[in-house]
Amino acid sequence: KSANPQWREQFDFHYFSDRKDMLDIEVWRKDNKKHEELLGTCQVDITALPMKQTNRLELPLEKHPGSLLMLIAVAPCTGVSISDLCVCPLGDPSERQQISQRYCIKNSFWDIKDIGFLQVKVLKAVDLLAADFSGKSDPFCVLELGNDMLQTHTVYKNLNPEWNKVFTFPIKDIHDVLEVTVFDEDGDKPPDFLGKVAIPLLSV
C-alpha cells in the first residue's frame, strides 16, 4: 500500500569482467497471491560504472511512471571461484596451510566479517527425472549460499550427468544454508525443477 516503498535490501552478484552483461531490474505489484502486475523495468550497463566506488543511480522506469533509487558498487570479488577438479583451490598443500593459518584462533579478530569460506565439489547426479519427451534431461546444477549463486554448465541429454566442478564461496553467516538445486534447461523457457537438497553450514 505504498507508492514510495523503501526496501533497503542488499544483493551480491558475481560479475565476471569478460562478459558484457546488463543488469535487468523489474518492479512488480502484488495484489494477492494470484494477481501480479509489472510496474516497470530498467537496465544498468555494468561496464559503464566506475570501479571500486559506490554509484548512486536514479533510474526511470521504462514506459511507466516512477523511478528506482539504487546504490551499485563494482568491486573485485574475493573468495568466489569456479574451477575444474584438477585445479582445486585446496588441492595445493601450501595453499591449504596458508588458509588454515589465516583462520586459526589467534587470527580470528583480524577481520570480523571474514568468517571463512566454503568449498563444494559438484561431481555428478544419478537417476534424474526425465523432463524431455525423449526420456532424457538437460541438467545443470545451481548452488546458493545466502544471496550468492553459482552454477555448473549444462550436460545435454543425460540423466546421470557429471559436472566435476569446484565452487568456492565466502561465508558471511555461519547459520546460512547451502541450497543445491538441479534444473532441466528448456531453451528460452524457464528451466524445469528436477530436485533440491539443503545443507546447513553448521552440519558440515
Phi, psi and omega in degrees: 000046183217136174267352180228064185289150173239119181261318181052047178255148177241135178231141177250128176240141179269109184251121181261128193293345179280357178253148179248067184274149170259142174273113180264131183234133177236140176247127183240152175246134182239120176278312178208194184293336186261331188253122176229149182222133178285123181265348179154164179224160172205166182228150174233126175277105185298323184294340182274353183273140175296145180278157171058034173209157179274123182258121179268116185239134170248111190252115176291142178283134183288129175063014178218154176288154176105168180210164178247136174255122184225152170246119182236127178240129175255114185223154177303138185268125180247140174086353181253131178203156171233127182213169175278164182300328185289341178239044182297131183305328180263007181287333180277119182303322181292322178292322178298321180292320178299318180292318178300320179291322181299326184253020177287165187301320185292339179260008190291345181254006178296315179220102186300326183282343181272085184284323183157194176215160182244130175247129183236127174259115177263106186271299185197172171235156184229135174056052178287163176291139176279118184259345182257161178296336181285356183085012179238178174224164175243076192278145167221161188241133180246131177247130180233132175225113189063235174251021172269137181220130174227157180216158178277176169283169178268135173255115189275145174053057185206131175260355178228063186289148172243121180258318178051052179242153178242127181243138179236128180239140166285141179263124180255337181214119184294346178269004179293163179239129174280121178251124180244117184237138177252130180238158172257120178293133186229048178062231181280349181276161175301144181294151178272141180283128179247344180156163186206148172223142180241130184234106176297137181300327182291348177270353182273000000 
